[in-house]
Amino acid sequence: MSWQAAAWLLLGGSTALLFLGLPVAFAFLAINVVGAALYMGGEPGLVQLARNSVQSVASFSLTPIPLFILMGEVLFHTGLAVKVIDGIERLIRAVPGRLAVVAVVAGTVFSAISGSTIATTAMLGSLMLPLMLSRGYHPAMATGPIMAIGAVDMLIPPSALTVLLGSLSGISISKLLIGGILPGLILSAAFVIYIVVRVKLKPALAPATTFVEYHGWNKLRPFVQYVIPLLSIFAAVIASMSAGWATPTESAAIGALATVLLAGLYRALTLTNVLQALRGTVAISAMILFIIVGATTFAQILSFSGAANGLVSLITGQGLPVAAVVAGMMLILILLGVFVDQVSMMLITLPIFMPVVQQFGVDLVWFGIMFLICMQLGLLLPPHGLLLMTMKGVAPPQVTMAHIFRAVVPYVVMSLLLLALVFLAPAVATWLPLKLG
């Protein structure tokens, strides 16, 4: 069988199963079984498939995933998230669209202490959205910032999907985690500027309301008591990685332990919320690890069938400039983001993309950060963006999908502009990892 036929069978078959709605793990398991039987010698190939399944999830590099997720789960189930919002809200003055700005700033802080985009969006949606709607905010102005800042969670460490990308692609996990900080902060700042300017031009989107303004220590107390200690965990995680004192796994363990100890010091830990946090961590981690089971074998089968080498040779043999090849890859990722989830994007594209970028000598951290931005875009793109569905799940009935789709458009545009900025100025992604280590 030619490599072209193998590529159609493996890549086309997996994509078709995903479009039919089959869960990611089962779609790749089905393709792997067929591929192992055809290209890896029948029964010996199926035995190798089973061996790969064990080896793929026994990798030490994947350990940060459940630890990062645990940090966010403890934060949400212990109620510390509400304290963080209160601490941030007291510091923000009467700017246009104040509550939307509070949501963006609070979401940025949560991104630094949580490894789950869905949890950030669900938590902010359930806490901030009803308040904004009750104050007369237009549904599009109320929902847009919450979904957008939830997606930024993928860029700012700790991020479980960043660890997964680094593990599957062979890019340094610590450099990817650190490299996402500056683009994430730029995007958060752009969101705040957009909200203020938009509401200033059209005040009806977010009517100004009176709020209790605190002074002196009453204004600073929640920020000092809750926000600074939680942000210090983020600083400890990044400092331990960048200084070389700890691996990403050890840094994640430091972060998880510090989060639990801090919740204990605040007397927020109970048996009930500890069990809820552990259940959430196990559920999300198991889903990710089960998907990884299919990833390793899928890449191996692509290699055995000749499809990977054939596609790589086809791309590199066109004589295209490196920039054009990378831009084409980003376009493919954005189009895939409209239809499939972020893990599927990685599983489908990385076996082909990584050999190409390595052959061209592309900076892997730069490429990895752009890959993350494209995945972040996929969370927001209608009609199947995961954060759009999450927002609809926590929003009151008067918020329609039309409101949600309209709300997310300007934030998608800003994310595309960030992608263009990183593409044209690679230092935005690479400067901080180089500076810190």
N, C-alpha and C positions, 0 to 999 in steps of 0.2 A: 504494500500500500504506500502511495506517495506521501510526502510530508504535507502536501496541500490537503489531501483527503483526511489525514490525521488531524490537521489543524481545524478543519471544518467539523470533524466529529467531536473533538475534545473541547475546543473553545466555543464553537457554535452550539454544541449539545448542552454544555453547562449554562450558556446564556439563555438558550431556549427554555430549559427547565426553570431557571430563575424567573423568566417572564411569565411562565405558566403558574407561578405562585408557590412552587415547591420550596420549603425552607432551605436556606443556604447549605447547611450541613448535609442534608439528605440529597440535594442536587449534586454536590461534589462527590458524595459517597457513591451515588449511582454511576456517575461518569468514571470514577476511579475503578470501580469493579469491572466495568466494560473495558476500560483502557488497560488495566492490569492483565486481564485475560487475553487481550489482543496483542499487546506490545511487550509484555514481560514474561511470556512463556506459559500462559495458562495457569495451571495450579501453582507452580512456583511463584508466579506473579502475585497471586492472591495471598500466598503466605507472606510475601514481602510486604504486601499492603497492610497486613495485620501487624508486622514488625514495625513498619513506619508509623503506624498509629500510636504505638507505645512510645517510640523514640521522640516523636514530634512534640508530645506534651510533657515529656520528661526533661525538657530543656530548661536549664537554670535561668536563662535570659528572660523567660516568660514569668518568673516569680513576681516582678513588680506589678503585674496586672491586678491580681486579687488584692494586693496591699494598697494600691492607689484607689481601687474601688471602695475598699473598706474605709479609707479616710473620708470619702464623701458620704457613705452610708451612715457612719457614726455622727457626722456633722448634722445630717438631716433628721435622723431619728431621735437625737437627743434635744432637738429644739434650739441648738446654738445658732442655726441659720437665722432665726427670727431676731436674735440678739445682734447679729452682724448687721442686718438690715436697719435696725434701730440705731446702731452706732453710726452708720453711714448717713442715714437720713438726717440726723441732728446736725451734721456738719455742712450739709448742702443748703445754700441760701435759696432765696425765692427767684430762681431762674425760670425762663419759659420751659414748660414741659418738665417741671421739677421731679414728679414721681417717675416719669420715664427715664430721666437722668439717674435717679436713685437706683432704678432697676439695672441700668447698664453698669454703674459703678459697683453695686452689690454683686452682680453677676461676674464681674472681673475678679473680685475678691474670691468668690466661690470657685472660679476657675483655678485659682492658685492653691486651693485646698481640697479639691474634689476631682476624681478621675472619671466622672460620668456626665456626658452632655445631657442625656435624657433627664437625669435626676435634677440637674441645675434648672432646666426649663420647666419641669413639672413643679418644682418647689417654688420658683419665682412666679409661675403662672397661678398657682393656687393661693399664694400670699399677696402678690402685688396686683394681679389683674382685677379681682373684684373691687379693690380699693380705687384703682384708676377709673374703672367704669362708674363707680358710685360718685366720683368727683366730676363726671361729665366728659371724660376723655373719649374721643372717637375710638371705636374698636380697633381700627387699623393702627392708630398711634399707641394704643395700649398693648397690643399683642406683638407688634413688630420688634421693639427693642428686646423683649424677653426672649423671643426665638433667636434673634441675631446674636445676643450675648451668650446664649446657650451653645451656639455653634463655636464661638471663640474658645470655649472650654477645651476644644480639641487641640488648639495651638499652645495654650499656656499650660505648662506642667503643674501638677502631675496629670498625665493623660494616658489612659489604658490603650487607646488606639495608636498613639505614638509609639508606645513600647511594642505593640504588635507589628506596626510597620517596620520598625527597626529590626525586629527579630526575623521577619519574613524576607526583608530586602538585603540584610547584611550591613545596613548603615549603622554607624555608632548610635546606640540608644541615647547615651548621655548627651551627645552633640545635637541630636534631634530634639530632645527635651529642652535644652538650653536655647537652641536656635529658634524655637517657636515663640519665645517670650517677646522679643521686640515686635515682630509682625502682629502678635496678638494685642499688644498694648496700642500699637498704631491704629488697629481696627477699632478698638474700644474708644479711643479718643475721637476717631472719625464719626462714630455713632453718636457720641455726646454732642459734637459740633452740629451734626445734621439735625438732631432733635431740637436743639436750641434755635437754630436758624429757621427750621420749618415751622415751629410753633410761633416764632416771632412774626413770620410772614402771614401765618393764618392762625390766630389765637383760638379760634373756635375748636381746633383739634384737641386742645388741652386747656380748658378754662382755668384761669388762675384762681386758686382757693386759699383761704386763710389757713395757716398752720401754726402750731405752737412752737415758738422760737425759744430755745434754751440759751442760757448764758453761763459763762464761767465754767466751773467744774461739771455742772449738770449737762453741759453741752459736750464736754470731752469724755465724761466718765464711761459711757458704753463703748466708745472707740478704743480707749486705753484698756478697758477691762476685757473686751472680747476680740476686737478686730486685730489689734497689734499682736496679742499672743498667737492668734491663729495664723497671721501672716508670717510670724517668726518661724512657724513650722515650714512654710514654703521656703523661707530664706535658708533654713537649716538643710533642707533637701537639696536645694541648688548648690549651696556652698560645699556640702560634703562631696557632691559629684564633681564640681568644677575644680576643687582643690586636690582631687585625687585621693581623698581620705576614705572614700567608700565607692563601691560599684553602684549602678542604678538599683540593683536589688537591695543592697544594704541601705541605700538612701531611702528607698520606699519603706523599708522596715522601720527606719528611724521616724519617718513621717507618720506611719500608722500608729506606732507606739506612742509618739508625742500627742497625737490626736486623741487617743483613748485616755491617756493620763490627764490631758487637759480637761476632757469631758468629766473625768472623775473628780478633778479639783473643783470644778464648777457644780459638783453634786448633781450632774445631769444624767449620770449613768444609772439605769435600772436594769433589772433582769429582762424586762420586756423589750426595752429598746435595744439592748445588746443583742438579743435573739433576732430582732427584726433586722438589725444591721448585718448580722452574720448570714441570715437567710438571703437578704438582698445581694450580698457579696458572692455567696455560693451560686445563686441563680445566674447572675450576670457573668461571672468568671467561667462557670461550666459551659454556658452558651458560647463564649469566645473560644475556649479551649477545644470544645467539640468541633467547632469550625476549623480550627488549626489542624485537627486530625486529618482533614481532607486536603489541606494546603500542600503539605510536604510531598505526599504521593502524587498529587496533581502535577506539580512541577517536575517530579521525576519521570512521570509517564510522558509529559510533553518532550522531555529530553530524549527518552528512549525511542519515541516514535519518530524523531527527527523534525517534529513540527517547530520546536523552539529554535534549533539551529537554522532551519529553513527560513523562518520569519525574520530572525536576526540578520541573516545574510541578505535577505530581500531588502530590508530597511537600510542597512549600511551600504549596500551596493548601488543605491540610487544616486550617490554623489551629492546629496543635499547638505547644506550647511548644518552644523550642530544645532544652532539656534532654531532652525526650521524644524528639525526632528523633535527637539524638546517641546516646541510650541505645539506641534502636532499631537504629541503625547498628552499635553495638558488639555487640548481640545477633546480628545477621546475620553479623558477622565471626566470632563464636565458633562459630555453627552451621556456617559454611563451613569453619572450621578442623578440624571433625570429618572432613570428606570430601576436601578439596583442600589442596594445598601453599600455602606463603606467597606465592609469586610469582603463582599463579593467583588468590589472594584479592585481590591488588592489581589485577591486570588486569581482573577482573570488576567490582570495586566502585568504584575510583577515578574512572572516567569519570562515574559518577553521584553519588558522595558529594561530590567536591570542589566542583562548582558549587553544591551545596546548602549546604555549610558556609560557602562564600564569600558566598552570598546572605544567609545568616543572620548574617554577621559573627562567626563563631566564631573563637576564637584558634587559628591553624593549628598552632602548635607543640604546644599542649595536645591538639588532635585527633590530631596525628601521633604523639605519645607513646602515647596510648591505642590507636591503630591498631597500634603496635609491640607493646604488651602483648598485644593480641588475637592477633597473629601468633605471639608467643612461646607463648601458650596452645595454639595450633594444633600446635606442635611436640610437645606433651605429651599431647594428647587422644587416647585410644583410639578406634577401633582402628588408625588409619593414621598416628598421629603419627610424624614423621620420626625423632625422637630415640629413640622406642620401638624402631623397626626397627634403628637404629644400635646401640643397646644389645644387642639380641638377637643382632646380628651379631658382636659382640666378646665376649659373655658365654659362660662354660662351659656345657656341655650341661645341667647340673643346674638352671640358671636358666631357668624356663619363662616363657612369655608371661603366664601368670596371675600369677606373681610380679611381672613388670614392670608390668602393668596396675594391680595393687594398690599397688605401690610409689609410683606417680606421683600417686595420688589426693590425698594431703594437700598436695602441692606445687601441684597445679592449684587447690585451694581457696585457698591463700595467694596465688597469682597473681590469682585473681578478687577477693580482698580488696584487693590492690594496685590493680587496675583501678578498684574502687569508691572507693578513697582518692583516686586521681588525678582521678576524675570529680567527687567532692565537694569536693576541695581542689586546684584547678588549679595552685596555686603549687608543688606538689610537682614538677610538670613544667616550669613556666615560670620559677621563681625563679632557678635557676642560669644559664640563658641570658641573663636580664636582668642578673644580677649581674656576669657575665663580659664583657658586651659589648653 
